């Protein structure tokens, strides 16, 4: 639903609020149902008493004093007495349970011929009939006697109780969802390759136990990452030392130039593969964020490749500096360029673009190579994965795009592999802007 909230806090609060409102409405309906009988009995006693007293007063009063008596009843009590006319217009009684019960009670008190109406000859009042011998009269009471007075004081107390119930429900749900939100943020930080601060182990037993288990898991993952980095650093040292000696031996050998260049290229490829393993295993969150002018970083990277004879066309928008892991992002862009050179070659120049699209910045590396089928794009972001067509001539460890994807996700962004119009591939790193930068 479009207007239904997505957070657990507001969903549960609205559910509890609806249940409280339905409960109050149910109690009001029960009160109204059980209040009808006492109210009917009270009104019956009032009207029967007025009718009986009026009839007794008229019977016992001296005939010359009856007009004065009727005038006093009208002025002091608001009671009018009318004789029943044959041609009078009497409105039927509205179909309401209270009025039906009231008429039945009045007939038990005053006799089965008693009538009740709320309008007679266009006059609105509560008219009750009574008889004196063979004559029938109407006694009219003000309509206010029948109306229910609104208990404003009780409505005020009910509204206050409702407000306190809703406030209590919100506070309860806030205390439950706040640690869950902290856990969610910490889990998102782990997903970006960072080590979050420990979550507070407070609150109800279940929430505290969950936070304790999460902190233990975070510590175990940090220890595993540290051990992995230490092991890979040792492997790197142990492998690169003999590779360095091997390269020196190749340079000093008496082999012809072609053989020597091929062997040196193999050694460099092995060294680069070791570097890719280390890059992939490196903890992305270890590098602090720093305000980085991204256009300058990419321009410097393109100049570095230009010195090596690689032609790159740059279209870099002058965006303001933003908090980034500069070295990690530079390594990601370098991997994209190396990947494009490996598969597309250097015959057609590469295009490196930087621009803003909505609330994110995009770094595009465009080539004119064979491209990547759309259904293979996500698979190629996985470690040690290559296109089937490229495996026969595979070089590297198949970690380049996986490293780029990991660095992009470490910035809260993503890596997109898109077809380029006219042939080729667009490798795009999309990074969301911070809220204050997105304005």
C-alpha positions in Angstrom: 0.0 0.0 0.0 1.2 3.5 -0.9 0.5 5.2 2.4 1.2 2.2 4.7 4.5 2.9 6.6 7.5 0.6 6.0 9.2 0.8 9.5 8.4 -1.7 12.2 7.9 1.1 14.7 5.1 2.9 12.8 3.5 -0.3 11.6 3.2 -1.7 15.1 2.2 1.6 16.5 -0.6 2.1 14.0 -1.8 -1.5 14.7 -1.8 -0.9 18.4 -3.5 2.5 17.9 -6.3 0.8 15.8 -6.8 -1.9 18.4 -7.1 0.7 21.2 -9.6 2.7 19.2 -11.6 -0.4 18.3 -11.6 -1.4 22.0 -12.8 2.1 23.1 -15.6 2.0 20.4 -16.6 -1.5 21.6 -16.8 -0.3 25.2 -18.8 2.8 24.1 -21.2 0.5 22.2 -21.6 -1.7 25.3 -22.2 1.3 27.4 -24.8 2.7 25.0 -26.6 -0.7 24.9 -26.7 -1.1 28.7 -27.5 2.6 29.3 -30.7 2.5 27.4 -32.7 0.5 30.0 -31.9 2.7 33.0 -32.5 5.8 30.9 -35.8 4.5 29.7 -36.8 3.7 33.2 -35.8 7.2 34.4 -37.7 9.0 31.6 -40.8 6.8 32.2 -40.9 7.7 35.8 -40.5 11.4 35.0 -43.2 11.5 32.4 -45.6 9.3 34.3 -45.2 11.4 37.4 -45.7 14.6 35.4 -48.8 13.1 33.7 -50.3 11.8 37.0 -49.6 14.9 38.9 -51.0 17.1 36.2 -54.1 15.0 36.0 -54.5 15.0 39.8 -54.0 18.7 39.9 -56.6 19.3 37.3 -59.1 16.9 38.9 -58.7 18.4 42.4 -58.4 22.0 41.4 -61.5 24.3 41.7 -62.9 24.9 38.1 -62.2 28.6 38.4 -58.6 28.0 39.4 -57.7 25.6 36.6 -56.6 28.3 34.1 -54.4 29.8 36.7 -53.0 26.3 37.5 -52.2 25.6 33.9 -50.6 29.0 33.6 -48.3 28.3 36.6 -47.4 24.9 35.2 -46.4 26.5 31.9 -44.4 29.4 33.5 -42.6 27.5 36.2 -42.2 23.9 34.9 -42.5 24.4 31.2 -45.4 22.0 31.1 -48.3 22.7 28.7 -51.6 20.8 28.7 -53.8 20.6 25.6 -57.1 18.9 25.0 -57.1 16.4 22.2 -58.7 17.7 19.0 -60.2 15.5 16.4 -58.5 17.3 13.6 -55.0 17.8 15.2 -51.9 16.7 13.3 -49.9 14.2 15.3 -46.6 13.0 13.9 -45.8 9.3 14.1 -43.2 8.3 16.6 -39.6 7.9 15.1 -38.5 4.3 14.8 -35.9 4.3 17.7 -35.5 1.6 20.3 -35.4 4.1 23.1 -38.7 5.7 22.1 -40.4 2.3 21.6 -39.3 1.1 25.0 -40.4 4.4 26.5 -43.9 4.1 25.0 -44.2 0.5 26.3 -43.2 1.5 29.8 -45.6 4.5 29.8 -48.5 2.3 28.8 -47.8 0.0 31.7 -47.8 3.0 34.0 -50.6 5.1 32.5 -52.7 2.6 30.7 -52.8 0.9 27.3 -54.4 3.9 25.5 -51.4 6.2 26.3 -49.9 7.8 23.3 -46.5 9.4 22.8 -45.3 11.8 20.1 -42.6 14.4 19.5 -44.6 16.8 17.3 -48.2 18.0 17.4 -49.6 20.7 15.1 -46.1 21.7 14.1 -45.0 22.2 17.7 -42.1 20.1 18.9 -42.1 18.8 22.4 -42.5 15.5 24.3 -46.3 14.9 24.2 -47.8 12.3 26.5 -51.5 11.6 26.6 -53.6 11.0 29.7 -57.4 10.8 30.3 -59.8 12.4 32.7 -63.0 10.4 32.5 -63.8 10.4 28.8 -61.7 13.4 27.9 -58.1 13.0 26.6 -55.4 15.6 27.1 -51.8 16.1 26.0 -49.2 17.1 28.5 -46.2 18.6 26.7 -42.7 18.6 28.2 -39.7 20.5 26.8 -37.7 18.4 24.3 -34.6 18.9 26.4 -36.1 16.4 28.9 -35.6 13.6 26.3 -32.2 14.7 24.9 -29.1 13.0 26.2 -26.7 15.5 27.8 -23.2 15.1 26.4 -20.9 14.2 29.3 -18.0 16.6 28.3 -16.1 15.8 31.5 -16.1 12.0 30.7 -15.3 12.7 27.1 -12.3 14.7 28.3 -11.1 11.9 30.6 -11.6 9.4 27.8 -9.6 11.5 25.4 -6.8 11.8 27.9 -6.8 8.1 28.5 -6.6 7.5 24.8 -3.7 9.9 24.4 -1.8 8.3 27.3 -2.4 4.8 25.8 -1.1 5.9 22.4 1.9 7.6 23.9 2.6 4.5 26.0 2.3 2.3 22.9 4.7 4.5 21.0 7.3 4.5 23.8 7.1 0.7 24.1 7.6 0.2 20.4 10.3 2.8 20.3 12.2 1.0 23.0 11.8 -2.3 21.1 12.7 -1.0 17.7 15.6 1.3 18.6 18.1 -1.5 19.4 16.8 -3.3 16.3 17.6 -0.2 14.2 21.1 -0.1 15.8 21.6 -3.7 14.9 20.5 -3.0 11.3 22.9 -0.1 10.9 25.8 -2.3 12.4 24.9 -5.1 10.0 24.9 -2.7 7.1 28.4 -1.5 8.1 29.6 -5.1 8.2 28.1 -5.6 4.7 30.2 -2.6 3.5 33.4 -4.2 4.9 33.7 -2.1 8.0 33.9 -2.9 11.7 31.0 -1.2 13.6 31.1 0.0 17.1 29.7 -2.5 19.6 25.9 -2.4 20.0 24.6 -1.6 23.5 23.6 -4.8 25.3 20.6 -3.3 27.1 16.9 -3.5 27.1 14.7 -6.6 27.4 16.4 -10.0 27.9 15.7 -11.1 24.3 17.1 -7.9 22.8 20.1 -7.8 25.0 20.9 -11.5 24.1 20.6 -10.6 20.4 22.9 -7.6 20.8 25.4 -9.8 22.8 25.4 -12.5 20.1 25.8 -9.8 17.4 28.8 -8.2 19.1 30.4 -11.6 19.5 29.9 -12.3 15.8 31.4 -8.9 15.0 34.4 -9.7 17.1 34.8 -13.1 15.5 34.6 -11.7 12.0 37.2 -9.0 12.9 39.5 -11.6 14.2 39.1 -13.7 11.1 39.8 -10.7 8.9 42.9 -9.9 10.9 44.1 -13.5 10.7 43.4 -13.6 7.0 45.3 -10.4 6.3 48.3 -11.6 8.4 48.3 -15.0 6.5 48.0 -13.3 3.1 50.8 -10.8 4.0 53.0 -13.7 4.9 52.2 -15.5 1.7 52.8 -12.3 -0.3 56.2 -11.9 1.2 57.1 -15.6 0.8 56.0 -15.6 -2.9 57.3 -12.2 -4.0 60.8 -12.7 -2.6 61.6 -15.7 -4.9 59.8 -14.0 -7.8 62.1 -11.0 -7.4 65.1 -13.3 -7.4 63.7 -15.2 -10.4 63.3 -11.9 -12.3 66.9 -10.9 -11.6 68.0 -14.3 -12.7 66.1 -13.9 -16.0 67.6 -10.5 -16.6 71.1 -11.9 -16.0 70.5 -15.1 -18.1 71.9 -15.4 -21.6 68.5 -16.1 -23.2 67.5 -14.2 -26.3 65.3 -11.1 -26.0 62.0 -12.7 -27.0 62.4 -15.5 -24.5 63.6 -13.1 -21.7 60.7 -10.7 -22.3 58.2 -13.5 -22.2 59.6 -14.9 -19.0 59.6 -11.4 -17.4 56.0 -10.9 -18.5 55.0 -14.2 -16.8 56.7 -13.1 -13.6 55.0 -9.7 -13.7 51.7 -11.4 -14.3 52.2 -13.7 -11.3 53.2 -10.6 -9.2 50.0 -8.8 -10.4 47.9 -11.9 -9.5 49.3 -11.9 -6.0 48.5 -8.2 -5.8 44.9 -8.9 -6.8 44.5 -11.6 -4.1 45.8 -9.1 -1.5 43.5 -6.3 -2.8 40.5 -8.6 -2.6 41.4 -9.8 0.9 42.2 -6.3 2.1 39.7 -4.9 4.6 37.9 -2.1 2.7 36.9 -0.3 5.9 40.5 0.0 7.1 41.0 3.2 5.0 39.5 6.3 6.6 37.1 8.5 4.7 38.6 11.8 3.5 37.3 14.7 1.5 38.3 13.8 -2.1 38.0 15.9 -5.3 37.0 13.0 -7.5 37.6 14.8 -10.8 41.2 15.4 -9.8 41.7 11.8 -8.7 40.4 10.5 -12.0 42.4 13.0 -14.0 45.6 12.1 -12.2 44.9 8.4 -12.8 44.3 9.0 -16.6 47.6 10.9 -16.7 49.4 8.0 -15.1 48.1 5.7 -17.9 48.9 8.3 -20.5 52.6 8.1 -19.5 52.4 4.4 -20.2 51.0 5.0 -23.7 47.3 4.3 -22.9 44.9 6.8 -24.5 42.0 7.7 -22.3 39.4 10.4 -23.2 38.2 12.2 -20.1 34.9 13.9 -19.5 35.0 14.8 -15.9 32.4 17.1 -14.3 33.8 19.5 -11.7 32.0 18.0 -8.7 32.7 19.2 -5.1 34.8 17.1 -2.8 33.1 14.3 -1.0 34.1 11.8 1.7 35.6 8.8 0.0 38.2 6.1 0.5 40.5 7.6 -2.1 43.0 4.8 -2.5 40.4 2.1 -2.7 38.4 4.0 -5.3 41.5 4.7 -7.3 42.3 1.0 -7.2 38.8 0.2 -8.4 39.0 2.6 -11.4 42.5 1.2 -12.2 41.1 -2.3 -12.2 38.3 -1.3 -14.6 40.9 0.3 -17.0 43.1 -2.8 -16.8 40.1 -5.0 -17.5 39.1 -2.9 -20.5 42.6 -3.0 -21.9 42.8 -6.7 -21.4 39.5 -7.5 -23.2 39.1 -4.5 -25.6 42.7 -3.7 -26.4 44.1 -0.2 -26.9 43.2 0.3 -30.6 40.2 2.4 -29.7 40.7 4.9 -26.9 38.9 4.4 -23.6 36.5 7.0 -22.3 36.5 7.9 -18.6 33.5 10.0 -17.5 32.3 11.5 -14.2 28.9 13.1 -13.7 26.0 13.4 -11.3 22.7 11.6 -11.9 20.0 12.4 -9.4 21.3 11.7 -5.9 24.4 9.7 -6.9 27.6 10.3 -8.8 28.6 7.9 -11.6 32.0 7.0 -12.8 31.8 5.4 -16.3 34.6 3.5 -18.0 33.6 2.9 -21.7 35.3 0.7 -24.2 34.7 -0.8 -27.6 35.4 -4.4 -26.8 33.1 -7.4 -27.2 31.0 -6.4 -24.3 29.3 -8.7 -21.8 25.9 -10.4 -22.2 23.3 -9.0 -20.0 22.6 -12.3 -18.3 26.3 -12.7 -17.4 26.7 -9.3 -15.8 25.9 -10.2 -12.2 27.9 -13.5 -12.4 31.0 -11.8 -13.5 31.1 -9.7 -10.2 31.7 -13.0 -8.3 35.3 -13.9 -7.4 37.3 -16.1 -9.8 34.7 -15.8 -12.6 35.3 -15.2 -16.3 33.3 -15.4 -19.5 33.5 -18.8 -21.1 34.9 -17.3 -24.3 37.8 -15.8 -22.4 38.9 -18.9 -20.4 41.0 -20.3 -23.1 43.2 -17.2 -23.0 42.6 -16.4 -19.3 45.1 -14.1 -17.6 44.9 -12.8 -14.0 43.0 -14.4 -11.1 39.4 -13.3 -12.2 39.2 -10.9 -9.2 39.3 -7.6 -10.9 35.5 -7.0 -11.1 34.9 -8.6 -7.7 37.3 -6.1 -6.2 35.6 -3.2 -7.9 32.2 -4.4 -6.8 33.4 -4.8 -3.2 34.9 -1.3 -3.1 31.6 0.2 -4.6 29.5 -1.6 -2.0 31.9 -0.4 0.6 30.9 3.2 -0.3 27.2 2.2 -0.2 27.0 2.1 -4.0 27.1 -0.6 -6.8 28.9 -1.7 -9.9 26.8 -1.8 -13.1 28.0 -3.6 -16.3 26.0 -2.1 -19.2 26.0 -2.5 -23.0 27.4 0.6 -24.8 25.5 2.0 -27.8 27.5 1.1 -30.9 29.2 -1.9 -29.3 31.3 -2.2 -26.2 30.8 -2.0 -22.5 30.1 0.7 -19.9 31.5 -0.3 -16.5 29.8 2.1 -14.0 30.6 2.8 -10.4 27.5 4.5 -8.8 28.0 6.1 -5.4 25.1 7.7 -3.5 25.6 11.3 -2.3 25.5 12.0 1.4 22.2 13.7 2.5 23.7 17.1 2.8 25.4 16.7 -0.6 22.2 15.6 -2.3 20.4 18.9 -1.7 
